[in-house]
């Protein structure tokens, strides 16, 4: 039985589905619009930036687990390259494919206890996955909050 693997799989799938469903509701004109700044409490990150960082958290984790490459996909996820909701959806689909490939490396829950070099320290795969889920959901939540700030509309919780 792979209870923990299945739980992680479910969490990552929910993140992916929420992001893809959400980006389809975002119009081009607000995708990279900055919210009104309120002192130091706001960030200059936009809806698009936050969704890309959410996907990047997953991509970095699974790139590290599968190939030991912990590169941040910053260079290929610039707003200039992923300027539309459709292009962001394409990127998120690629991230999901990377994640699914990564899950083929796990045969049972015991694999998650294995430690690997993760980029500066040795960490368990479970710890890497927990951090990836947390970071991805954090950025996704920020994107949704910005959408609500810019439009006044609420996103349904998926």
Secondary structure, DSSP 4 states (H G I P E B T S, - for coil): --HHHHHHHHHHHHHHHHHHHHHTT--HHHHTPPPPP-TTSS-S--HHHHHHHHHHHHHHHHHHHHHS----GGGGS-TTTS-SHHHHHHHHHHHHHHHHHHHTT-SSGGGGG-EEEETTEEEEHHHHHHHHHHHHHHHHHHHHHHHHHHH-PPPPP-
